[in-house]
Amino acid sequence: MSIFGIPIFPDQASTFARDVDALYFFILAVCAFFALAVAVPVIYFGIRYHKTHDRQIGARIEGNLPLELLWSVIPTIIAMVMFGWGVSVFYHLRRPPAEALHLYAVGKQWMWKFQHMEGQREINELHIPSGRPIKITVTSEDVLHSLYFPAFRTKYDAIPGRYTELWFEAQKPGSYHIFCTEYCGTNHSGMIGTVTVLEPAAYQEWLQGGGLEGTLAQRGARLFNDLACSSCHVDSGRGRGPSLTEIVGTTVELRDGSSATIDDAYLRESILNSQAKVVKGFEPLMPTFQGLISEENLVALIEYVKSMSPKATTTAPAAPPAGKK
């Protein structure tokens, strides 16, 4: 959006950009109305009824119950409209469709690293298709960052040690900005990038030009073998660690008597700090990989484990590592 050729607001390039802008302009209009409704009378009455001499005393003013109820009820109704509207927009922003294309984003001083399920990896650039929901799982490798797509009206913090997610559906092919909106160090202002929205056919053509290392899950399978994970986690369940086949999405009992649901966060914690939640019936023998494995390799391992479970959503099958059947 521009006025006299001067850009004021980013393009409305996603399905919910108009909804976010409509709510924003409604709140802005209400605030402006009440600001003027208060400021203008205060200035007018201050000039019109100011004291003309020191002994002048203003007239006694009695309360007006209907008027006081009116200016209490009306703002309350307007506030509830804002709340209800905001909840509706927020609910839509935070619930990605099941069929969304899944990507990973890792924030690092001072760059954004994106990983596609098909294996392509990008730095400060992201290629996506138009007309398809995109879900991005976000994390950070060092400090707090915040992944922001102005044209899509969506952003979410990248928190070290935690996975968060955002989604959008780009409508218009083109190139749009990516920013970090959380101060993250001396080069924070340079932590920018570009998201390129392609027509579906052009996106499929772009996919053919990368991913030489295989899919994300296949890269995780190689790491699984290189780190000797397959020597303990065998399919029969008789190894020194539990079988990982069909484990994602299930609930397991732990040695301390509690239970845990196997999801991305559990897998991440178990890789980095294997002693934190040990499955009942197994000894805490697995080494920890805290500080030894990058966030990009972590998500590759997680995607490989998820590919072994039918309840997990993966875009591409994984090739089993040596030693796995």
C-alpha positions as CSV (number, residue, x, y, z in Angstrom):
1,M,0.0,0.0,0.0
2,S,1.4,3.4,-0.9
3,I,0.3,7.0,-0.8
4,F,1.5,9.4,-3.5
5,G,4.0,6.6,-4.5
6,I,5.4,6.4,-1.0
7,P,5.1,2.8,0.5
8,I,3.2,2.9,3.8
9,F,2.3,-0.7,4.3
10,P,3.8,-4.0,2.9
11,D,1.9,-5.8,0.1
12,Q,-1.0,-8.0,1.2
13,A,0.5,-11.2,-0.1
14,S,-1.1,-13.9,2.1
15,T,-4.6,-15.2,2.6
16,F,-5.0,-13.6,6.0
17,A,-3.1,-10.4,5.4
18,R,-6.4,-8.5,4.8
19,D,-7.9,-9.8,8.0
20,V,-4.9,-8.7,10.0
21,D,-4.9,-5.3,8.3
22,A,-8.7,-4.9,8.8
23,L,-8.4,-5.5,12.6
24,Y,-5.4,-3.2,12.8
25,F,-7.2,-0.3,11.0
26,F,-10.3,-0.8,13.1
27,I,-8.3,-0.6,16.4
28,L,-6.4,2.4,14.9
29,A,-9.7,4.2,14.0
30,V,-11.3,3.6,17.4
31,C,-8.2,4.9,19.2
32,A,-8.0,7.9,16.9
33,F,-11.7,8.6,17.4
34,F,-11.5,8.5,21.2
35,A,-8.3,10.4,21.3
36,L,-9.9,13.3,19.4
37,A,-13.2,12.9,21.3
38,V,-11.2,13.6,24.5
39,A,-8.5,15.9,23.4
40,V,-10.7,18.4,21.4
41,P,-13.2,19.0,24.1
42,V,-10.4,19.4,26.7
43,I,-8.7,22.0,24.6
44,Y,-12.0,23.8,23.8
45,F,-13.3,23.9,27.3
46,G,-9.8,24.9,28.6
47,I,-9.9,27.9,26.4
48,R,-13.6,28.7,26.7
49,Y,-13.9,28.4,30.4
50,H,-10.5,29.4,31.7
51,K,-10.3,31.6,34.8
52,T,-10.5,35.3,34.1
53,H,-9.5,36.4,37.7
54,D,-8.1,34.7,40.8
55,R,-11.3,34.6,42.9
56,Q,-13.4,33.0,40.2
57,I,-14.9,29.6,41.2
58,G,-16.4,27.2,38.8
59,A,-20.1,26.1,39.1
60,R,-20.9,23.0,41.1
61,I,-21.4,19.9,38.8
62,E,-23.5,17.0,39.9
63,G,-23.0,13.5,38.7
64,N,-25.1,12.1,35.8
65,L,-25.7,8.4,36.2
66,P,-27.0,7.6,32.7
67,L,-24.1,9.5,31.1
68,E,-21.6,7.7,33.3
69,L,-23.1,4.3,32.4
70,L,-23.1,5.2,28.8
71,W,-19.4,6.1,28.6
72,S,-18.6,2.9,30.6
73,V,-20.8,0.5,28.6
74,I,-19.9,1.7,25.1
75,P,-16.1,1.3,25.5
76,T,-16.7,-2.1,27.1
77,I,-18.7,-3.2,24.1
78,I,-16.0,-1.9,21.7
79,A,-13.3,-3.6,23.7
80,M,-15.1,-6.9,23.6
81,V,-15.5,-6.5,19.8
82,M,-11.8,-6.0,19.5
83,F,-11.2,-9.0,21.8
84,G,-13.5,-11.3,19.9
85,W,-12.2,-10.2,16.5
86,G,-8.6,-10.5,17.7
87,V,-9.2,-14.0,19.0
88,S,-10.7,-15.1,15.7
89,V,-7.7,-13.7,13.7
90,F,-5.2,-15.2,16.2
91,Y,-6.9,-18.6,16.1
92,H,-6.6,-18.6,12.3
93,L,-2.9,-17.5,12.5
94,R,-1.9,-20.2,14.9
95,R,-3.6,-23.3,13.4
96,P,-1.8,-24.4,10.2
97,P,-3.8,-26.7,7.9
98,A,-3.0,-30.4,8.0
99,E,-2.0,-30.4,4.3
100,A,0.6,-27.5,4.8
101,L,4.0,-27.9,3.2
102,H,6.4,-28.3,6.1
103,L,9.8,-26.4,6.3
104,Y,12.4,-25.8,9.0
105,A,14.0,-22.4,9.9
106,V,17.0,-22.0,12.2
107,G,18.0,-18.5,13.4
108,K,21.7,-17.9,13.9
109,Q,23.7,-14.8,14.4
110,W,23.2,-13.3,11.9
111,M,21.3,-15.4,9.3
112,W,18.3,-17.5,8.6
113,K,18.8,-21.1,7.6
114,F,15.9,-22.8,5.8
115,Q,15.6,-26.6,5.2
116,H,13.1,-28.2,2.8
117,M,11.9,-31.7,3.3
118,E,13.1,-32.6,-0.1
119,G,16.7,-31.7,1.0
120,Q,17.2,-28.2,-0.3
121,R,18.9,-25.8,2.1
122,E,18.9,-22.0,1.8
123,I,20.5,-19.2,3.7
124,N,18.7,-15.9,3.9
125,E,16.6,-17.0,0.9
126,L,13.4,-19.0,0.8
127,H,11.6,-20.4,-2.2
128,I,7.9,-21.5,-1.8
129,P,5.0,-22.2,-4.1
130,S,1.9,-19.9,-4.3
131,G,-1.5,-21.1,-3.4
132,R,-0.3,-23.7,-0.9
133,P,-0.2,-23.4,3.0
134,I,3.4,-23.3,4.3
135,K,4.2,-24.3,7.9
136,I,7.6,-23.4,9.2
137,T,9.0,-24.9,12.4
138,V,11.3,-22.3,13.9
139,T,14.2,-22.5,16.4
140,S,17.4,-20.7,17.2
141,E,21.0,-22.0,17.5
142,D,22.2,-19.2,19.8
143,V,20.1,-16.3,21.1
144,L,16.5,-15.1,20.8
145,H,15.5,-14.2,17.2
146,S,12.1,-13.5,15.6
147,L,11.2,-14.6,12.1
148,Y,9.0,-12.0,10.4
149,F,7.3,-12.0,6.9
150,P,5.8,-8.5,6.6
151,A,3.9,-9.2,3.4
152,F,2.3,-12.3,4.9
153,R,1.5,-10.5,8.3
154,T,3.0,-13.3,10.4
155,K,6.0,-13.7,12.7
156,Y,7.1,-15.9,15.6
157,D,10.0,-15.9,18.0
158,A,12.9,-18.3,17.4
159,I,13.7,-19.5,20.9
160,P,16.9,-21.5,21.7
161,G,16.1,-25.0,22.8
162,R,12.5,-24.8,21.8
163,Y,10.4,-25.4,18.6
164,T,7.7,-22.9,17.6
165,E,5.8,-22.7,14.3
166,L,4.1,-20.2,12.1
167,W,2.2,-20.6,8.8
168,F,0.9,-18.6,5.9
169,E,-0.4,-19.1,2.4
170,A,1.2,-16.8,-0.2
171,Q,-1.2,-15.7,-2.9
172,K,0.9,-13.6,-5.3
173,P,4.2,-14.7,-6.9
174,G,7.0,-12.3,-6.3
175,S,9.8,-11.5,-3.9
176,Y,9.2,-10.3,-0.3
177,H,11.2,-9.3,2.7
178,I,12.3,-11.5,5.6
179,F,13.4,-9.7,8.9
180,C,14.5,-10.6,12.4
181,T,12.4,-8.5,14.7
182,E,14.1,-9.3,18.0
183,Y,17.4,-7.6,18.8
184,C,20.0,-10.3,18.6
185,G,23.4,-8.6,18.6
186,T,25.5,-6.0,16.8
187,N,24.5,-7.2,13.3
188,H,20.8,-7.6,14.0
189,S,19.9,-5.0,11.3
190,G,21.7,-7.1,8.7
191,M,19.7,-10.3,9.5
192,I,17.4,-9.9,6.5
193,G,16.4,-12.2,3.7
194,T,14.1,-12.7,0.7
195,V,11.2,-15.1,0.2
196,T,10.5,-15.9,-3.4
197,V,7.0,-17.0,-4.2
198,L,6.8,-19.1,-7.4
199,E,4.0,-20.6,-9.4
200,P,3.5,-24.3,-8.4
201,A,5.1,-25.5,-11.7
202,A,8.0,-23.2,-11.3
203,Y,8.5,-24.3,-7.7
204,Q,8.6,-27.9,-8.8
205,E,11.2,-27.0,-11.4
206,W,13.2,-25.2,-8.7
207,L,13.1,-28.3,-6.5
208,Q,14.8,-30.3,-9.2
209,G,17.9,-28.1,-9.0
210,G,18.9,-28.9,-5.4
211,G,18.8,-31.5,-2.7
212,L,21.9,-33.4,-3.8
213,E,22.3,-34.9,-0.4
214,G,18.9,-36.5,-0.5
215,T,15.8,-35.6,1.4
216,L,16.0,-34.2,4.9
217,A,14.9,-37.6,6.4
218,Q,17.6,-39.4,4.3
219,R,20.3,-37.0,5.6
220,G,19.0,-37.8,9.1
221,A,19.3,-41.6,8.3
222,R,23.0,-41.1,7.4
223,L,23.6,-39.2,10.6
224,F,21.7,-41.9,12.5
225,N,24.2,-44.4,11.2
226,D,27.3,-42.2,11.5
227,L,26.5,-41.5,15.2
228,A,26.1,-45.3,15.8
229,C,22.5,-44.8,16.9
230,S,21.5,-48.0,14.9
231,S,23.7,-50.2,17.2
232,C,21.3,-49.6,20.1
233,H,18.0,-48.6,18.6
234,V,17.1,-51.8,16.7
235,D,13.7,-52.6,15.2
236,S,13.2,-55.7,17.4
237,G,13.3,-53.6,20.6
238,R,16.0,-55.9,22.1
239,G,18.8,-53.4,21.8
240,R,20.2,-51.3,24.5
241,G,17.7,-48.5,23.6
242,P,14.0,-48.7,22.7
243,S,12.9,-49.3,19.1
244,L,12.1,-46.1,17.2
245,T,9.7,-47.8,14.8
246,E,6.2,-46.4,15.0
247,I,7.1,-44.6,18.3
248,V,6.3,-41.0,17.3
249,G,2.9,-39.9,18.6
250,T,2.7,-42.6,21.2
251,T,2.9,-42.3,25.0
252,V,5.7,-44.1,26.9
253,E,6.3,-44.8,30.5
254,L,9.5,-43.5,32.0
255,R,11.9,-44.9,34.7
256,D,10.7,-42.4,37.3
257,G,7.0,-43.6,36.9
258,S,5.9,-40.6,34.8
259,S,4.9,-40.7,31.2
260,A,5.8,-38.7,28.1
261,T,4.4,-38.2,24.6
262,I,6.9,-38.8,21.8
263,D,6.9,-35.6,19.8
264,D,9.5,-33.3,18.2
265,A,10.3,-31.6,21.6
266,Y,10.8,-35.0,23.3
267,L,13.0,-36.3,20.5
268,R,15.1,-33.1,20.6
269,E,15.6,-33.3,24.4
270,S,16.4,-37.0,24.2
271,I,19.2,-36.5,21.7
272,L,20.7,-33.5,23.5
273,N,20.2,-34.7,27.1
274,S,19.5,-38.4,26.9
275,Q,19.4,-38.8,30.7
276,A,16.5,-36.4,31.2
277,K,13.7,-38.9,30.3
278,V,14.7,-42.5,30.1
279,V,12.1,-45.0,28.9
280,K,11.2,-47.7,31.5
281,G,13.0,-50.9,31.1
282,F,16.2,-49.3,29.7
283,E,19.4,-48.1,31.3
284,P,20.6,-44.5,30.9
285,L,23.5,-45.5,28.6
286,M,23.0,-43.2,25.7
287,P,25.6,-40.4,25.4
288,T,24.4,-36.8,25.3
289,F,25.0,-34.7,22.1
290,Q,24.6,-31.3,23.7
291,G,27.1,-29.0,21.9
292,L,28.1,-31.8,19.5
293,I,25.3,-31.6,16.9
294,S,24.0,-28.5,15.1
295,E,20.3,-27.5,15.0
296,E,20.2,-28.4,11.2
297,N,21.4,-31.9,12.0
298,L,19.0,-32.2,14.9
299,V,15.9,-31.6,12.7
300,A,17.3,-34.0,10.1
301,L,17.5,-36.8,12.8
302,I,14.0,-35.9,14.1
303,E,12.6,-36.1,10.6
304,Y,14.2,-39.5,10.1
305,V,12.7,-40.8,13.3
306,K,9.3,-39.4,12.3
307,S,9.6,-41.1,8.9
308,M,9.6,-44.5,10.8
309,S,6.2,-43.7,12.3
310,P,3.0,-43.7,10.2
311,K,1.5,-41.2,12.6
312,A,4.2,-38.6,11.7
313,T,3.8,-36.4,8.6
314,T,6.8,-36.4,6.3
315,T,7.0,-35.3,2.7
316,A,9.5,-37.8,1.5
317,P,10.5,-41.3,2.5
318,A,13.9,-41.9,4.1
319,A,16.5,-44.4,2.9
320,P,17.5,-46.7,5.8
321,P,21.0,-46.5,7.0
322,A,23.4,-49.4,7.0
323,G,22.4,-51.9,9.7
324,K,18.7,-51.0,9.5
325,K,16.2,-53.4,7.9
